[in-house]
Amino acid sequence: MSKATFDPTRFNNSKNTPFNEVMDNHLSRRNFVKRGLGLSAMTAFGGFGLSACGSDNDTAAETPTTPPTAPTPTAPTKSSAVLGFESIAGSKTDAVAVAAGYSAYVLAPWGTPLNSKAAAWKADGSNTAIDQENSVGMHHDGMHFFPLNDSADDGLLCINHEYIDQDALHPTGPTFDADGKRTVIDEIRKEINAHGISVVRIKLVSGRWQVVENDSHNRRFTGATVMDIAGPLAYSSYLETRYSPDGSQARGTLNNCGNGYTPWGTYLTCEENWPGYFVNKGTLTQEQTRIGISTSDTRYGWSHLAGDDDERLDEFARFDVTPTGSSATNDYRNEANGHGYIVEIDPYNPNSRAIKRTALGRFRHEGCAFGKLEEGKPITFYSGHDSRFEYLYKFVSDAAWDPADANSTNRLTVGDKYMNAGTLYAAKFTEDGVGEWLPLTLDGVTADGSTLASSFDSQAAIILNTAGAADLLGATPMDRPEWTTVDPFTGTVYLTLTNNSKRTDSTNPANPRLNNNFGHIIRWDEGDAATEFSWDIFIFGSPADGDAETNLSGLTDLNQFASPDGLAFDQRGILWVQTDNGASEVTEETNDQMLAIVPSTMVDADGNQQVVTAENQTQLKRFFVGPNGCEVTGFAMSPDYTAMFANIQHPDNWPYSDRADEETPAGTTVRPRAATVMFIKDDGGEIGV
């Protein structure tokens, strides 16, 4: 791969055609050149309920709550759901604002003890590393609910914890010596333990969900938890370290942002902005340069502890990946190679170990959604690379889907079957509405007509530098591809493109826009061949007073948004859109929010799905708004839809009480705590309808 001048704000320095140029040409037409593909409401997804598996307290006797069924020709192709709430006004308060007829409660804030090893959360920040290791982590993000005991009133929440706030974790902030080195071991351990995933048992008691303390399912995965490696990179020389000389294990999972789940009842957590946790003070490798490993310092200073000795070397110095030994098994040069993956967790088995699934690619993963399920056909997983000018990927399993696997109690073994072998693709978009999936394999044809075998000697090498391989193939650089989700009725896949303020090198009067501060949501249908798909833009973020070239979807004060991020369908066909807004034109009017719409009902007389326009934009409704300073993220539903769970990340001065919708009184300051919020309908009915 040819070298280019390195821009520290842009890790992708390829010359691939950017998505804004492709979409400019496409949008001038606005209709599909179908070629047998097209976004049609007749693309049946069947009655598959995307249900997780159920369990009781005896993990040896675990069975699914609702086994999925294969799609049938009579399956519905359009949702019957109708949004039953009125869109609310924007909000700028230290409280959650929610649609009329609903209430919101704080459920599982940062520091909630999961077992008796943890002390109660202390507002002065004096909890220890041991406390944090046994409590809910910090800065909640992606999330999923797994029912227990075939019940809609009992289950497990798996919650991602993306990053930390050092000043909030420690009473007086982190401690450094005169040379800028960390000096307190417990502080670093507490920071590492605040990362990762929480598995939390919750139950409905007297109409309110509650955390069940000391339950056998409660557990933490942190930045230090030992995890197995599976797929092409397992046992390869690329993963050999002093800790794992055979390349079979990695320690910890970091910057867990988006998430997913599987048809067999496991949780998928995504390692997003993990490169900043490592430093190479020597010469960066090609893949380190491409993914953005630092040459100066780690994000939180974990790699350098004053008075380091051999006893602490593995624990902290592993974040310094500068080669120092005679071989990889004598130092930590490969430590970062154990990060950047989709991680599979069995929430029902508290004795199981998490597995990093390398076949799905190594990059800054944001979300992982599986596509339309059909018996006898492969399973597809979609994931975005959340950085500016990065790519959209899909993984297609070698194994064909067997619905009986949804009932297996050996869930991670089922994961081995579908997630360890298959083909990884990167997306290339063309202006005629038909895209191409480019295979990241040794025989994958590059933009110059050669193959990836000219640049890589193995599939493991391709996976290690997934983004670099996609550069060579000519994949389309996008505006920060984030969460994906699949319409349960049509099978159409949706993707948030959050924003890209660094796009300044081309004009585009029809959109996407230069300095794209508002983002948009794209969608596609798979074609008959694994390499084909059709695409369109579903909605464009914008302030309500944006001009005609900005507000292409005709948004108003009641649904204006920017920076779409979290994205999820429920199984009634309602699409829930969450925002991580950085555009002042919108933030002046409202905090981050969650909106809802039912895309499969938006069809014309010929059955073709419609995009959001000024004529139909009222179908997009704002359901709730978060408190000041927060990001709204993470989505889960109880199986009967009577409870919704969402996460409030990095709020300013919230929560004041267990009522999430109670505003912090003026003049009162509270120690902010990221938290899961529970939404219920006051009449006990289903959320949203």
C-alpha positions in Angstrom: 0.0 0.0 0.0 1.4 3.4 -1.0 2.2 5.8 1.8 0.5 9.2 2.1 1.0 12.3 4.2 -0.5 11.5 7.6 -3.3 13.7 8.9 -3.9 13.0 12.6 -7.5 13.9 12.2 -8.1 11.6 9.3 -6.7 8.0 9.5 -8.1 7.1 6.0 -5.7 8.8 3.6 -6.8 6.8 0.6 -8.0 8.5 -2.6 -11.2 6.5 -2.8 -14.3 8.3 -4.1 -15.9 9.9 -1.0 -19.6 9.2 -0.3 -20.6 12.8 -0.8 -19.6 12.8 -4.4 -21.5 9.5 -5.0 -24.6 10.7 -3.2 -24.6 14.1 -5.0 -25.0 12.3 -8.3 -27.5 9.8 -6.9 -29.8 12.4 -5.2 -30.3 14.4 -8.4 -32.2 11.3 -9.5 -33.7 10.3 -6.1 -35.2 7.1 -7.6 -33.7 3.7 -7.9 -32.3 2.0 -11.0 -33.6 -1.2 -9.6 -31.9 -3.9 -11.6 -34.0 -6.4 -9.7 -33.0 -5.0 -6.3 -34.8 -1.9 -5.2 -36.1 -0.9 -1.7 -39.5 -2.6 -1.9 -41.9 -3.2 0.9 -42.4 -6.7 -0.6 -39.0 -7.7 0.7 -40.3 -10.1 3.3 -38.4 -10.5 6.5 -40.8 -13.0 7.9 -42.1 -13.5 11.4 -38.7 -13.9 13.1 -39.0 -12.3 16.5 -35.3 -11.6 17.1 -35.9 -13.1 20.6 -33.2 -13.8 23.0 -32.9 -16.9 25.1 -34.5 -17.5 28.5 -33.1 -19.1 31.6 -33.6 -19.7 35.2 -31.0 -19.5 38.0 -29.7 -23.0 37.0 -27.5 -22.2 34.1 -27.4 -25.9 33.1 -31.1 -25.8 32.2 -31.4 -22.8 30.0 -33.9 -22.7 27.1 -35.0 -19.9 24.7 -38.1 -17.9 25.6 -39.5 -17.7 22.0 -37.7 -19.8 19.4 -37.4 -17.9 16.1 -39.2 -19.2 13.0 -37.9 -19.1 9.5 -39.6 -16.6 7.1 -42.5 -17.9 5.2 -44.2 -16.6 2.0 -47.2 -15.5 4.1 -45.1 -13.4 6.5 -46.3 -9.7 6.8 -44.3 -7.1 4.9 -45.6 -4.0 6.7 -45.9 -3.1 10.3 -49.3 -2.5 11.9 -47.8 -0.2 14.5 -49.1 3.3 14.7 -47.2 5.8 17.0 -49.6 6.7 19.8 -47.9 9.7 21.3 -47.6 13.3 20.3 -44.2 14.7 19.5 -42.8 16.8 22.3 -41.0 20.1 22.2 -37.3 20.4 22.6 -35.9 20.6 26.1 -32.9 22.3 27.8 -33.1 21.2 31.4 -31.4 19.0 34.0 -34.1 16.4 33.6 -35.5 13.8 31.1 -38.5 15.2 29.2 -40.8 12.5 27.9 -44.0 12.3 25.9 -47.3 12.9 27.8 -48.7 9.8 29.5 -45.2 8.4 30.3 -42.9 8.4 33.3 -39.1 7.9 33.5 -37.1 6.4 36.4 -33.4 6.0 37.0 -32.6 2.2 37.1 -28.9 1.4 37.1 -26.6 4.4 37.5 -22.8 4.2 37.5 -21.5 2.7 40.8 -24.6 0.6 41.6 -23.3 -2.5 43.5 -23.8 -5.8 41.8 -22.7 -7.9 44.8 -21.6 -7.7 48.4 -17.9 -7.1 47.4 -18.8 -3.6 46.5 -19.5 -0.7 48.8 -22.4 1.6 48.0 -21.6 4.4 45.5 -20.1 7.4 47.3 -20.8 10.9 46.1 -17.3 12.0 47.0 -15.6 9.6 44.6 -13.8 7.6 47.3 -14.9 4.2 46.1 -12.0 1.8 45.5 -10.9 -0.2 42.5 -12.5 -3.3 44.1 -15.8 -1.5 44.5 -15.7 -0.5 40.9 -14.9 -4.0 39.7 -18.1 -5.2 41.4 -20.4 -2.3 40.4 -22.0 -0.9 37.3 -19.4 0.8 35.1 -19.2 4.4 33.9 -20.6 6.2 30.9 -23.3 3.7 29.7 -23.7 3.1 26.0 -25.1 0.2 23.9 -27.4 -2.2 25.7 -29.7 -5.3 25.3 -32.3 -7.1 27.4 -32.2 -10.9 27.7 -35.3 -12.4 29.4 -35.1 -15.0 32.1 -37.5 -17.7 33.1 -39.6 -17.2 30.0 -40.8 -14.0 31.6 -41.4 -10.4 30.5 -40.8 -9.3 34.1 -37.4 -10.7 34.7 -34.2 -10.5 32.8 -30.6 -9.4 32.3 -29.4 -6.1 31.0 -26.1 -6.1 29.3 -24.7 -2.5 29.3 -21.6 -1.2 27.6 -19.4 1.4 29.3 -17.6 3.5 26.7 -15.1 5.6 28.6 -14.4 7.3 31.9 -14.2 10.7 33.6 -11.1 10.7 35.7 -12.1 13.7 37.8 -15.4 12.1 38.7 -13.7 8.8 39.5 -11.3 10.2 42.0 -11.9 12.6 44.9 -9.3 15.1 43.7 -8.7 13.8 40.2 -5.9 11.5 39.0 -2.5 11.7 40.8 0.7 12.4 38.8 4.3 13.0 39.9 6.6 15.8 38.6 7.4 13.8 35.5 3.8 13.3 34.6 3.7 9.7 35.6 0.7 8.1 37.5 1.6 7.3 41.1 -1.5 5.6 42.6 -2.1 2.0 41.6 -5.7 1.9 42.9 -6.6 4.9 40.7 -5.5 3.2 37.5 -7.2 0.0 38.5 -10.4 1.8 39.2 -10.3 3.5 35.8 -9.7 0.1 34.0 -12.5 -1.4 36.0 -14.9 1.3 35.1 -14.6 0.3 31.4 -16.2 -2.7 29.8 -19.6 -4.3 30.3 -22.1 -4.8 33.1 -24.4 -7.8 33.2 -27.2 -6.8 35.5 -30.2 -8.8 36.6 -33.4 -6.7 36.8 -36.9 -7.6 37.9 -40.3 -5.9 37.8 -41.5 -5.3 41.3 -44.8 -3.5 42.0 -44.7 -1.8 38.6 -41.1 -0.7 38.8 -38.0 -2.5 37.5 -35.3 -3.0 40.1 -31.7 -4.2 40.1 -31.3 -7.6 41.8 -28.2 -7.3 43.9 -26.0 -10.4 44.6 -27.6 -12.4 41.8 -25.5 -15.1 40.3 -25.8 -13.6 36.8 -24.5 -10.2 37.8 -20.9 -9.8 36.6 -18.5 -7.3 35.1 -16.2 -7.5 32.1 -13.5 -4.8 32.4 -10.4 -3.5 30.7 -8.5 -6.3 32.5 -10.8 -9.3 32.0 -9.1 -12.3 30.2 -10.9 -13.1 26.9 -10.4 -15.8 24.3 -9.5 -15.1 20.7 -11.3 -16.9 17.8 -11.2 -16.7 14.1 -8.3 -16.0 11.6 -6.1 -14.2 14.1 -6.4 -16.8 16.9 -3.0 -18.5 17.6 -1.3 -16.3 15.0 2.1 -14.6 15.5 0.3 -11.3 15.3 -1.2 -11.9 18.8 1.8 -13.3 20.6 2.6 -11.4 23.7 4.4 -11.9 27.0 1.1 -12.7 28.6 -0.2 -15.0 25.8 2.8 -16.5 23.9 0.5 -18.7 21.8 -1.7 -15.8 20.7 -4.9 -17.3 22.1 -6.0 -14.7 24.6 -6.2 -10.9 25.2 -6.8 -8.9 28.3 -9.7 -6.6 28.6 -12.2 -4.8 26.3 -12.1 -1.1 25.9 -14.2 1.8 24.6 -17.3 -0.3 24.3 -19.8 1.8 22.4 -22.3 0.2 20.1 -23.6 -3.3 20.5 -25.6 -6.1 19.0 -26.9 -9.6 19.9 -27.3 -12.9 18.1 -30.2 -15.2 17.2 -28.8 -17.8 19.7 -29.1 -15.5 22.7 -25.6 -13.9 23.2 -24.5 -10.3 23.5 -22.2 -8.6 21.1 -20.1 -5.6 22.4 -18.1 -3.5 20.0 -14.6 -2.1 20.6 -14.7 1.4 19.1 -12.1 4.1 19.9 -9.6 1.6 21.5 -6.4 2.8 19.6 -6.0 5.8 22.0 -5.4 3.4 24.9 -2.0 2.3 23.4 1.2 4.1 22.5 4.2 3.2 20.3 7.1 5.5 21.0 9.2 3.9 18.2 8.2 3.4 14.6 4.6 2.7 13.9 3.7 -0.4 11.8 1.5 0.1 8.7 -1.6 -1.1 10.5 -0.9 1.1 13.6 -0.6 4.1 11.4 -3.8 3.3 9.5 -5.9 2.7 12.7 -4.5 5.7 14.6 -2.2 4.3 17.4 -0.5 7.2 19.3 3.2 8.0 19.3 3.1 10.3 22.3 1.0 8.9 25.2 -2.0 6.7 26.1 -5.4 8.3 26.6 -5.3 8.1 30.4 -1.6 7.6 31.1 -2.0 3.9 32.1 1.3 2.8 30.5 3.6 4.7 32.8 3.5 4.2 36.6 6.1 5.8 38.8 8.3 3.0 40.3 7.3 0.4 37.7 8.7 -3.1 38.5 8.2 -6.5 37.0 5.3 -7.3 39.3 3.3 -4.5 37.8 4.7 -4.7 34.3 2.0 -6.9 32.8 -0.8 -4.9 34.4 0.0 -1.4 33.2 3.1 -1.3 30.9 1.2 -3.6 28.4 -0.4 -0.4 27.1 3.0 0.7 25.8 3.4 -1.3 22.6 6.9 -0.1 21.8 9.1 -3.1 20.9 11.7 -3.6 23.6 12.4 -7.3 23.8 14.1 -9.8 21.5 10.7 -11.1 20.3 7.0 -10.5 20.6 6.8 -13.0 23.4 9.2 -10.9 25.5 7.3 -7.5 25.3 4.0 -6.0 24.4 4.4 -4.9 20.8 1.3 -7.0 19.9 -0.9 -6.0 22.8 -3.0 -3.6 20.7 -3.5 -6.3 18.1 -5.8 -8.0 20.6 -8.3 -5.1 20.4 -10.6 -3.8 17.7 -13.1 -6.6 17.5 -16.7 -7.7 18.1 -16.8 -9.5 21.4 -19.3 -12.2 22.1 -20.7 -12.7 25.7 -23.1 -15.4 27.0 -25.0 -13.4 29.6 -26.8 -16.5 30.9 -23.7 -18.4 31.9 -21.8 -16.5 34.6 -18.9 -18.9 34.3 -18.3 -18.4 30.6 -15.4 -16.4 29.1 -16.0 -13.7 26.5 -14.7 -14.4 23.0 -13.3 -11.8 20.5 -14.5 -12.8 17.0 -11.7 -11.6 14.7 -13.4 -12.8 11.4 -15.7 -9.8 11.6 -12.8 -7.4 11.1 -10.6 -5.3 13.2 -11.4 -1.6 13.3 -13.3 0.9 15.4 -16.5 -1.1 15.5 -19.8 0.7 16.1 -22.7 -1.7 16.4 -23.2 -5.2 15.0 -26.7 -6.2 13.6 -27.6 -9.4 11.9 -29.6 -9.3 8.8 -32.6 -11.2 7.4 -32.6 -14.8 8.6 -33.5 -17.7 6.3 -33.1 -21.3 7.0 -30.4 -22.9 4.9 -28.7 -19.6 4.1 -25.7 -17.8 5.7 -26.1 -15.2 8.5 -25.0 -11.7 7.7 -23.7 -9.2 10.3 -23.3 -5.4 9.6 -20.9 -3.0 11.4 -19.7 0.5 10.8 -16.3 1.9 11.4 -16.9 5.0 13.5 -14.4 7.5 12.2 -14.5 10.2 9.6 -14.1 8.9 6.0 -14.3 5.3 7.1 -16.2 2.3 5.8 -19.3 0.1 6.2 -18.7 -3.6 6.5 -20.7 -6.9 6.4 -19.6 -10.4 7.4 -21.3 -13.4 5.7 -20.9 -16.7 7.5 -19.8 -19.9 5.8 -22.3 -21.9 7.8 -26.0 -21.8 6.8 -28.6 -20.9 9.4 -30.2 -23.7 11.3 -33.2 -22.5 13.4 -32.5 -25.3 15.9 -29.4 -23.4 16.9 -31.6 -20.8 18.6 -32.4 -23.4 21.2 -28.8 -24.4 22.1 -27.6 -24.1 25.6 -24.0 -24.1 24.2 -24.3 -20.6 22.9 -20.7 -19.8 22.5 -20.2 -23.0 20.5 -23.0 -21.8 18.2 -21.1 -18.6 17.9 -18.0 -20.5 16.8 -20.1 -22.1 14.1 -21.4 -18.8 12.6 -18.8 -16.2 13.5 -15.4 -17.8 13.1 -15.5 -18.5 9.3 -17.0 -16.5 6.5 -16.3 -13.6 4.2 -15.9 -10.0 5.3 -16.9 -7.3 2.8 -16.5 -3.5 2.5 -19.2 -1.4 0.9 -18.8 0.6 -2.4 -21.7 3.0 -3.2 -22.5 4.1 -6.8 -24.7 7.0 -7.8 -27.3 4.8 -9.7 -28.5 3.4 -6.3 -26.8 0.0 -6.7 -23.8 -0.7 -4.5 -21.2 -3.4 -4.4 -19.8 -5.4 -1.5 -16.0 -5.8 -2.0 -14.6 -9.0 -0.5 -11.7 -8.6 1.9 -10.0 -11.9 0.9 -6.7 -12.7 -0.7 -8.3 -12.9 -4.1 -10.3 -9.7 -3.6 -9.7 -7.4 -6.6 -8.1 -4.0 -5.7 -8.9 -0.7 -7.4 -5.7 -1.0 -9.5 -6.7 -4.5 -10.8 -4.4 -6.6 -8.7 -5.5 -8.6 -5.7 -5.1 -8.3 -1.9 -2.6 -11.1 -2.1 -0.2 -8.6 -3.6 -0.2 -6.7 -0.3 -1.1 -9.3 2.3 0.3 -12.8 2.9 -2.7 -14.3 4.8 -6.3 -13.7 5.8 -5.0 -12.9 9.3 -2.9 -10.1 7.9 -5.9 -8.7 6.0 -8.0 -8.8 9.2 -5.3 -7.1 11.3 -5.4 -4.1 8.9 -9.0 -4.3 7.8 -9.3 -0.6 7.0 -6.0 -0.6 5.0 -7.3 -3.6 2.9 -10.6 -1.8 2.3 -8.6 1.3 1.1 -7.0 -0.9 -1.6 -10.3 -2.3 -2.7 -11.8 1.1 -3.3 -14.5 1.1 -0.7 -16.5 4.3 -0.2 -15.4 6.7 2.6 -18.4 7.6 4.7 -19.4 10.2 7.3 -18.7 8.2 10.4 -20.7 5.0 9.9 -22.3 4.1 13.3 -25.2 1.9 14.3 -27.0 -0.5 12.0 -30.4 -2.1 12.5 -32.8 -4.2 10.4 -36.5 -3.7 9.7 -38.2 -6.9 11.0 -40.8 -6.6 8.3 -38.9 -5.6 5.1 -35.4 -6.8 5.9 -34.1 -3.4 4.9 -30.9 -2.4 6.8 -30.5 1.1 8.2 -27.3 2.9 9.1 -26.6 6.2 10.9 -24.0 8.4 9.4 -23.4 10.8 12.3 -21.6 13.7 10.9 -18.3 14.8 9.3 -17.2 18.4 9.8 -13.9 17.6 8.2 -15.4 17.2 4.7 -14.2 20.3 3.1 -12.7 19.3 -0.3 -15.8 19.2 -2.6 -19.0 21.1 -3.2 -22.4 19.3 -3.1 -25.5 21.5 -3.5 -27.9 18.6 -3.4 -26.4 17.0 -0.2 -24.5 15.5 1.5 -23.3 18.8 2.6 -19.8 20.2 3.1 -19.0 20.4 6.8 -21.7 17.9 7.4 -22.7 18.8 10.9 -26.1 17.2 10.9 -25.7 13.7 9.5 -28.2 11.4 7.9 -29.6 7.8 7.9 -28.9 5.5 4.9 -30.6 2.2 4.1 -30.2 -0.7 1.7 -31.6 -4.0 0.6 -29.4 -7.0 -0.3 -29.5 -8.2 -3.9 -29.7 -11.8 -5.2 -25.9 -12.0 -5.2 -23.8 -11.5 -2.0 -22.0 -8.7 -3.7 -25.0 -6.6 -4.7 -27.2 -4.1 -2.8 -29.5 -1.2 -3.5 -29.5 1.9 -1.4 -31.1 5.3 -0.7 -31.1 8.0 2.0 -34.0 7.7 4.4 -33.6 11.0 6.3 -31.3 14.0 6.7 -30.6 15.6 10.0 -31.1 19.4 10.0 -32.2 22.3 12.1 -35.9 23.3 11.5 -34.8 26.6 10.0 -32.2 25.1 7.7 -32.3 26.2 4.0 -33.6 24.1 1.2 -30.1 22.5 0.6 -29.9 21.6 4.3 -33.3 20.6 5.5 -34.1 18.1 2.7 -36.4 16.1 5.0 -38.5 19.1 5.9 -38.0 18.8 9.7 -39.8 21.1 12.1 -39.4 22.2 15.7 -41.0 19.0 16.8 -38.5 16.6 15.2 -35.4 18.6 14.2 -32.2 16.6 15.1 -28.6 16.4 14.3 -25.9 13.6 14.6 -28.0 10.4 14.5 -26.1 7.8 16.4 -27.9 4.9 18.2 -30.4 3.2 16.0 -32.7 0.2 16.7 -35.9 -1.4 15.5 -38.2 -3.1 17.9 -40.1 -6.1 16.6 -43.3 -4.1 16.0 -41.4 -2.2 13.2 -40.8 1.0 15.1 -37.5 2.6 14.4 -35.9 4.4 17.4 -33.3 7.1 16.6 -31.0 8.5 19.2 -28.7 11.5 18.8 -25.2 12.6 19.9 -25.5 16.1 18.8 -22.7 18.5 18.3 -24.3 21.0 15.9 -25.0 24.3 17.7 -27.9 25.1 15.3 -29.8 22.2 17.0 -28.3 22.2 20.5 -29.5 25.8 21.0 -33.0 24.4 20.7 -32.9 21.0 22.4 -30.7 18.5 24.2 -30.0 15.0 22.7 -33.1 13.0 22.2 -34.8 9.9 21.0 -37.3 9.9 18.0 -39.5 7.3 16.5 -40.9 6.4 13.1 -42.4 3.3 11.4 -40.7 3.1 8.0 -42.4 0.0 6.6 -45.8 1.8 6.6 -44.4 4.6 4.4 -45.1 3.1 1.0 -46.5 4.4 -2.3 -49.2 2.8 -4.4 -46.7 0.5 -6.0 -45.4 -0.8 -2.6 -42.1 1.1 -2.7 -40.7 2.5 0.5 -40.6 6.2 0.8 -38.0 8.5 2.3 -38.8 11.2 4.8 -39.8 14.5 3.1 -41.7 17.7 4.0 -44.9 15.9 3.0 -44.6 13.0 5.5 -42.1 14.2 8.1 -44.8 14.4 10.8 -44.5 10.6 11.0 -41.1 11.2 12.7 -41.9 12.0 16.4 -39.7 13.1 19.3 -40.4 10.7 22.2 -38.0 12.0 24.9 -35.2 14.4 25.5 -32.2 13.9 27.8 -30.8 16.2 30.5 -28.3 19.0 29.8 -24.9 17.9 28.6 -25.8 14.3 27.9 -25.7 11.9 25.0 -28.8 9.6 24.5 -27.7 6.1 23.7 -28.5 2.4 24.2 -31.8 0.8 23.6 -33.7 -2.2 25.0 -37.3 -3.3 25.4 -39.0 -5.7 27.7 -40.5 -8.6 25.7 -44.1 -7.3 26.2 -43.1 -3.7 25.2 -44.3 -2.3 28.5 -40.9 -1.0 29.5 -38.2 0.7 27.5 -34.6 1.1 28.7 -32.3 3.8 27.4 -29.0 5.3 28.6 -28.0 8.8 29.6 -24.3 9.3 29.1 -22.2 12.1 30.6 -25.0 14.4 31.9 -24.0 17.7 33.5 -26.0 18.0 36.7 -28.3 14.9 36.9 -29.9 12.8 38.3 -31.4 14.6 41.3 -33.6 11.6 42.4 -34.8 8.3 41.2 -37.3 10.2 39.0 -35.3 10.7 35.9 -37.9 13.3 34.8 -37.5 15.4 38.0 -35.4 18.5 37.3 -32.4 19.3 39.5 -33.4 22.4 41.4 -31.7 25.7 40.5 -28.7 26.3 42.7 -28.3 22.5 43.5 -25.3 20.7 42.3 -25.2 16.9 42.2 -22.3 14.5 41.2 -23.4 13.5 37.7 -23.9 9.8 37.1 -24.5 8.1 33.7 -27.5 5.8 34.1 -29.9 3.5 32.5 -33.4 5.0 32.5 -36.6 3.0 32.5 -39.6 4.4 30.6 -43.1 3.1 31.4 -46.6 4.1 30.1 -48.7 5.5 32.9 -51.6 3.2 31.9 -49.4 0.1 31.8 -49.7 -0.3 28.1 -47.1 -0.8 25.3 -44.4 1.9 24.8 -44.8 4.0 21.7 -48.3 2.9 20.5 
